[in-house]
């Protein structure tokens, strides 16, 4: 079971490892400027707001997730292929929304499968998830080396190849089942819990604080004179630190640090990381800042997963995951990405200072959630 889940993480993170660093480069090759790129990336994230809360509760009502993942993977592959014949901002916007409608729900659906496997079958979430991070490293470094020699048009074809692997991996996923829930029951029960709402808001601020980094780090580092190979290595370094965190998360971190303190640690890492990126483009400083990805993304994501594992019943796991992804990776991240485009266009790397402030705010909200329910702090 762990192997089949890990194979899917490898495939989907090959997609993400190409898209996150290099999709803005592909969009720029189609004539898009920073503001337009920000809108296109934000639109893809905003799609989660509508799609994830609609599909994930359906999985909980059915008590099955694998058939839905297979259909989503096929749709993502077909929709993304349309980019090959798409030009102009409005056409790119329409296809971005269509492709995101399928792709952005894939990860939360499989995360819910992995949480169920961890709860019911003893699967170590961190050690399964780290294979995705390793795949991200491979994609980021390999993509950087390829782009240093080849045209930016290659990005789309690499994404399509990785999506084909994702579809193949979806066919091998375990068909884990849970009790069915009544329509709307899971969502309402979660929304009535203030500590859940506050915790999701806190993780949302932490995840959204990556907006300038995800949207414009590659473009900025290229403008600063850094090579694609170095840029790919910097992206990979951050995920190597994340892998190290996930590798020890099952035994060491979960036993010693509860979700709220872990999120506060992540917030402190975010304040430091984004401040450094806002101040300098020196390679040694970038290398130090990238190591903090283990905290800004890894620790905050792990805190969210641990919170759901401890506090949410198995039959509501998909709904909880969808709310986490649709809020953290949807509405909040979309708003931040939209703002990131404007901030970067106006202030360049100093836009990272706003991301540092968001990290601090996320830590403050986490502390408020912890006071509501001491058991989660």
C-alpha positions as CSV (number, residue, x, y, z in Angstrom):
1,X,0.0,0.0,0.0
2,X,2.8,2.4,0.9
3,X,4.5,1.7,-2.4
4,X,1.4,2.4,-4.5
5,X,0.8,5.7,-2.7
6,X,4.4,6.7,-3.0
7,X,4.4,6.0,-6.7
8,X,1.5,8.5,-7.1
9,X,3.3,11.1,-5.1
10,X,6.4,10.6,-7.3
11,X,4.3,11.2,-10.5
12,X,2.3,14.2,-9.3
13,X,5.3,15.9,-7.8
14,X,7.2,15.5,-11.1
15,X,4.4,17.7,-12.5
16,X,4.6,20.2,-9.6
17,X,8.4,20.2,-9.7
18,X,8.3,21.4,-13.3
19,X,5.3,23.8,-13.0
20,X,6.3,25.7,-9.9
21,X,9.8,26.8,-10.9
22,X,9.3,27.0,-14.7
23,X,5.7,27.5,-15.6
24,X,6.1,31.3,-15.2
25,X,9.0,31.0,-17.7
26,X,6.7,29.2,-20.2
27,X,4.1,31.9,-19.7
28,X,6.7,34.6,-20.3
29,X,7.7,32.8,-23.5
30,X,4.0,33.3,-24.6
31,X,4.4,37.1,-24.1
32,X,3.0,37.4,-20.6
33,X,4.3,40.1,-18.2
34,X,4.6,39.9,-14.4
35,X,1.0,41.2,-13.8
36,X,-0.5,38.8,-16.3
37,X,1.5,35.9,-14.9
38,X,0.3,36.7,-11.4
39,X,-3.3,36.7,-12.6
40,X,-2.9,33.4,-14.5
41,X,-1.3,31.7,-11.5
42,X,-3.9,33.2,-9.2
43,X,-6.8,32.0,-11.4
44,X,-5.5,28.4,-11.3
45,X,-5.3,28.6,-7.5
46,X,-8.7,30.2,-7.2
47,X,-10.3,27.3,-9.1
48,X,-9.8,25.2,-6.0
49,X,-12.3,27.4,-4.2
50,X,-15.1,26.0,-6.3
51,X,-13.9,22.6,-7.4
52,X,-12.3,21.0,-4.3
53,X,-15.3,21.7,-1.9
54,X,-17.6,20.2,-4.5
55,X,-15.7,17.0,-5.4
56,X,-14.2,16.0,-2.0
57,X,-17.5,15.8,-0.1
58,X,-18.7,13.6,-2.9
59,X,-15.9,11.2,-2.1
60,X,-16.9,11.2,1.5
61,X,-20.5,10.6,0.7
62,X,-19.5,7.7,-1.6
63,X,-16.9,6.4,0.8
64,X,-14.5,5.9,-2.2
65,X,-11.7,8.1,-3.6
66,X,-9.8,6.1,-6.2
67,X,-12.3,6.3,-9.1
68,X,-12.5,10.0,-8.6
69,X,-8.7,10.4,-8.7
70,X,-8.5,8.4,-11.9
71,X,-11.1,10.6,-13.6
72,X,-9.4,13.8,-12.4
73,X,-5.9,12.6,-13.6
74,X,-7.3,11.8,-17.1
75,X,-9.0,15.2,-17.2
76,X,-5.9,17.1,-16.2
77,X,-3.8,15.4,-18.9
78,X,-6.4,16.2,-21.6
79,X,-7.0,19.8,-20.5
80,X,-3.3,20.6,-20.1
81,X,-2.6,19.4,-23.7
82,X,-4.8,22.3,-24.9
83,X,-2.0,24.7,-23.9
84,X,-0.1,23.6,-26.9
85,X,-2.4,25.5,-29.2
86,X,-3.3,28.3,-26.9
87,X,-2.1,31.9,-27.3
88,X,-3.1,35.3,-25.8
89,X,-4.0,36.2,-22.2
90,X,-7.7,35.4,-22.3
91,X,-7.3,32.1,-24.0
92,X,-4.5,31.2,-21.5
93,X,-6.7,32.2,-18.6
94,X,-9.6,30.0,-19.8
95,X,-7.3,26.9,-20.3
96,X,-5.6,27.6,-16.9
97,X,-8.9,27.5,-15.1
98,X,-10.0,24.3,-17.0
99,X,-6.7,22.4,-16.3
100,X,-6.7,23.6,-12.7
101,X,-10.3,22.3,-12.2
102,X,-8.9,18.8,-12.7
103,X,-5.4,19.0,-11.4
104,X,-5.8,21.0,-8.2
105,X,-8.1,18.5,-6.6
106,X,-5.8,15.5,-7.2
107,X,-3.4,16.1,-4.4
108,X,-5.9,16.7,-1.6
109,X,-7.8,13.6,-2.7
110,X,-4.7,11.4,-2.5
111,X,-3.6,13.1,0.7
112,X,-7.0,12.0,2.2
113,X,-6.2,8.4,1.0
114,X,-2.8,8.6,2.7
115,X,-4.3,10.0,6.0
116,X,-6.8,7.1,6.0
117,X,-4.0,4.6,5.3
118,X,-2.0,6.2,8.2
119,X,-4.9,6.0,10.6
120,X,-6.2,2.6,9.7
121,X,-3.3,0.7,8.3
122,X,-0.2,2.1,10.1
123,X,1.3,3.8,7.0
124,X,3.9,6.5,7.9
125,X,2.6,9.6,6.2
126,X,5.9,11.4,6.2
127,X,7.9,8.6,4.7
128,X,5.3,8.1,1.9
129,X,5.1,11.8,1.2
130,X,8.9,12.3,1.1
131,X,9.0,10.4,-2.2
132,X,7.0,13.2,-3.8
133,X,9.6,15.7,-2.5
134,X,12.4,13.6,-4.0
135,X,10.5,13.7,-7.3
136,X,10.2,17.4,-7.0
137,X,14.0,17.7,-6.6
138,X,14.6,15.6,-9.7
139,X,12.1,17.7,-11.7
140,X,13.5,21.0,-10.6
141,X,17.2,20.2,-11.1
142,X,16.6,18.2,-14.3
143,X,14.3,20.9,-15.7
144,X,16.8,23.6,-14.9
145,X,19.6,21.8,-16.7
146,X,17.3,21.2,-19.8
147,X,16.1,24.8,-19.9
148,X,19.7,26.0,-19.8
149,X,20.2,24.3,-23.2
150,X,16.8,24.2,-24.8
151,X,13.8,26.4,-25.5
152,X,11.2,27.4,-22.8
153,X,8.6,25.6,-24.9
154,X,10.0,22.3,-23.5
155,X,8.3,23.1,-20.1
156,X,4.8,22.2,-21.4
157,X,5.9,18.9,-22.9
158,X,7.7,17.9,-19.6
159,X,4.5,18.7,-17.8
160,X,2.4,16.6,-20.2
161,X,4.8,13.7,-19.8
162,X,4.6,13.9,-16.0
163,X,0.8,14.1,-16.1
164,X,0.7,10.9,-18.2
165,X,2.7,9.2,-15.5
166,X,0.3,10.6,-12.9
167,X,-2.7,9.0,-14.7
168,X,-0.9,5.7,-14.9
169,X,-0.1,5.8,-11.2
170,X,-3.7,6.6,-10.3
171,X,-4.7,3.3,-11.7
172,X,-2.6,1.5,-9.1
173,X,-3.9,3.4,-6.0
174,X,-5.4,1.4,-3.2
175,X,-9.2,1.5,-3.1
176,X,-9.6,2.4,0.6
177,X,-13.2,2.8,1.7
178,X,-14.8,4.7,4.6
179,X,-18.3,4.9,6.0
180,X,-20.6,7.1,3.9
181,X,-21.6,10.6,5.2
182,X,-24.8,12.5,4.7
183,X,-24.9,15.3,2.2
184,X,-23.3,18.4,3.7
185,X,-22.9,16.9,7.2
186,X,-19.1,16.7,7.2
187,X,-18.6,20.3,6.0
188,X,-21.1,21.8,8.6
189,X,-19.6,19.8,11.5
190,X,-16.1,21.1,10.6
191,X,-17.2,24.7,10.1
192,X,-18.8,24.7,13.5
193,X,-15.5,24.0,15.2
194,X,-13.7,27.3,15.7
195,X,-10.3,25.7,16.4
196,X,-10.5,24.0,13.0
197,X,-11.4,27.2,11.2
198,X,-8.6,29.1,12.9
199,X,-6.1,26.4,12.3
200,X,-6.9,26.3,8.5
201,X,-6.6,30.1,8.4
202,X,-3.2,29.9,10.1
203,X,-1.9,27.3,7.6
204,X,-3.4,29.3,4.8
205,X,-1.4,32.3,5.7
206,X,1.8,30.2,5.9
207,X,1.2,28.5,2.6
208,X,0.1,31.8,0.9
209,X,3.3,33.5,2.1
210,X,5.1,31.5,-0.7
211,X,3.3,33.5,-3.4
212,X,6.2,35.8,-4.5
213,X,8.6,32.8,-4.3
214,X,6.4,30.5,-6.4
215,X,5.4,33.1,-8.9
216,X,8.6,35.1,-9.4
217,X,11.7,33.6,-7.8
218,X,12.8,31.9,-11.1
219,X,12.2,35.1,-13.1
220,X,13.9,37.3,-10.5
221,X,17.0,35.0,-10.1
222,X,17.3,34.9,-13.9
223,X,17.2,38.7,-14.1
224,X,19.9,38.8,-11.3
225,X,22.2,36.7,-13.6
226,X,21.9,33.3,-12.0
227,X,21.9,30.3,-14.4
228,X,18.9,27.9,-14.9
229,X,21.1,25.2,-13.4
230,X,21.7,27.2,-10.2
231,X,18.1,28.1,-10.0
232,X,17.0,24.5,-10.3
233,X,19.5,23.6,-7.6
234,X,18.1,26.3,-5.3
235,X,14.6,25.0,-5.7
236,X,15.9,21.5,-5.2
237,X,17.8,22.5,-2.0
238,X,14.6,23.7,-0.4
239,X,12.9,20.4,-1.1
240,X,15.9,18.4,0.1
241,X,15.4,20.1,3.5
242,X,11.7,19.3,3.3
243,X,12.5,15.6,2.6
244,X,14.7,15.5,5.7
245,X,11.8,16.8,7.8
246,X,9.4,14.3,6.4
247,X,11.8,11.4,6.8
248,X,11.9,11.9,10.6
249,X,8.3,13.2,11.0
250,X,6.6,9.9,11.8
251,X,8.7,9.0,14.8
252,X,10.4,12.0,16.1
253,X,8.4,15.2,15.4
254,X,4.9,13.9,15.8
255,X,5.8,12.4,19.2
256,X,7.4,15.6,20.5
257,X,5.7,18.6,18.8
258,X,2.0,19.1,18.4
259,X,0.5,20.9,15.4
260,X,0.2,24.4,16.8
261,X,3.8,24.7,18.1
262,X,5.0,23.2,14.9
263,X,3.1,25.9,12.9
264,X,4.6,28.6,15.1
265,X,8.0,27.3,14.3
266,X,7.1,27.4,10.6
267,X,6.0,31.0,11.0
268,X,9.4,32.0,12.5
269,X,11.1,30.3,9.6
270,X,9.0,32.2,7.2
271,X,9.8,35.5,8.7
272,X,13.5,34.8,8.4
273,X,13.4,33.2,4.9
274,X,11.3,35.9,3.2
275,X,13.3,38.7,4.8
276,X,16.6,37.3,3.5
277,X,15.1,36.8,-0.1
278,X,13.9,40.4,0.1
279,X,17.3,41.8,1.0
280,X,19.9,40.0,-1.3
281,X,20.5,37.9,-4.4
282,X,23.9,36.6,-3.1
283,X,24.2,32.9,-3.7
284,X,25.3,32.0,-0.2
285,X,22.4,33.9,1.3
286,X,19.9,32.3,-1.1
287,X,21.3,28.8,-0.1
288,X,20.8,29.6,3.6
289,X,17.3,30.9,3.0
290,X,16.3,27.9,0.9
291,X,17.1,25.5,3.7
292,X,14.2,27.1,5.6
293,X,11.8,25.6,3.1
294,X,11.7,22.7,5.6
295,X,9.9,25.0,8.0
296,X,7.9,27.4,5.8
297,X,6.3,24.6,3.7
298,X,7.3,21.3,5.3
299,X,6.5,22.1,8.9
300,X,3.3,24.0,8.1
301,X,2.0,21.3,5.8
302,X,2.9,18.6,8.3
303,X,1.1,20.5,11.1
304,X,-2.0,20.6,8.9
305,X,-1.9,16.9,8.2
306,X,-1.3,16.0,11.8
307,X,-4.2,18.2,12.9
308,X,-6.5,16.5,10.5
309,X,-5.2,13.1,11.5
310,X,-5.8,13.8,15.2
311,X,-9.0,15.8,15.1
312,X,-11.1,14.8,12.0
313,X,-13.0,11.5,11.8
314,X,-12.0,9.1,8.9
315,X,-15.3,9.6,7.1
316,X,-14.8,13.3,6.8
317,X,-11.1,13.2,5.8
318,X,-11.6,14.2,2.1
319,X,-13.8,17.1,3.2
320,X,-11.3,18.3,5.7
321,X,-8.4,18.0,3.1
322,X,-10.5,19.8,0.5
323,X,-11.2,22.7,2.9
324,X,-7.5,22.9,3.7
325,X,-6.4,22.9,0.1
326,X,-9.3,25.1,-1.2
327,X,-8.6,27.7,1.5
328,X,-4.8,27.5,1.9
329,X,-4.1,26.7,-1.8
330,X,-7.2,28.3,-3.2
331,X,-8.7,31.6,-2.1
332,X,-6.0,32.8,0.2
333,X,-3.1,31.7,-2.1
334,X,-5.0,33.1,-5.1
335,X,-5.4,36.5,-3.5
336,X,-1.7,36.5,-2.4
337,X,-0.6,35.5,-5.9
338,X,-2.6,38.2,-7.4
339,X,-1.1,40.7,-5.0
340,X,2.4,39.2,-5.6
341,X,2.2,40.1,-9.3
342,X,1.5,43.7,-8.5
343,X,4.0,43.8,-5.6
344,X,6.8,42.3,-7.7
345,X,6.0,44.6,-10.6
346,X,6.3,47.6,-8.3
347,X,8.9,46.6,-5.8
348,X,10.9,43.7,-7.1
349,X,12.4,41.5,-4.4
350,X,11.1,43.8,-1.7
351,X,7.7,42.2,-2.2
352,X,9.1,39.3,0.0
353,X,8.7,41.6,3.0
354,X,4.9,41.3,2.7
355,X,5.3,37.5,2.7
356,X,7.3,37.7,5.9
357,X,4.5,39.7,7.5
358,X,2.0,37.0,6.4
359,X,4.1,34.3,8.1
360,X,4.1,36.2,11.3
361,X,0.3,36.7,11.1
362,X,-0.1,32.9,10.5
363,X,1.8,32.2,13.7
364,X,-0.4,34.6,15.6
365,X,-3.6,32.9,14.4
366,X,-2.1,29.5,15.2
367,X,-1.6,30.6,18.8
368,X,-5.2,31.8,19.0
369,X,-6.3,28.3,17.8
370,X,-4.2,26.7,20.4
371,X,-5.8,28.7,23.2
372,X,-9.2,27.5,22.1
373,X,-8.3,23.9,22.4
374,X,-5.3,23.1,24.6
375,X,-5.2,19.5,23.3
376,X,-4.0,20.7,19.9
377,X,-1.3,23.0,21.3
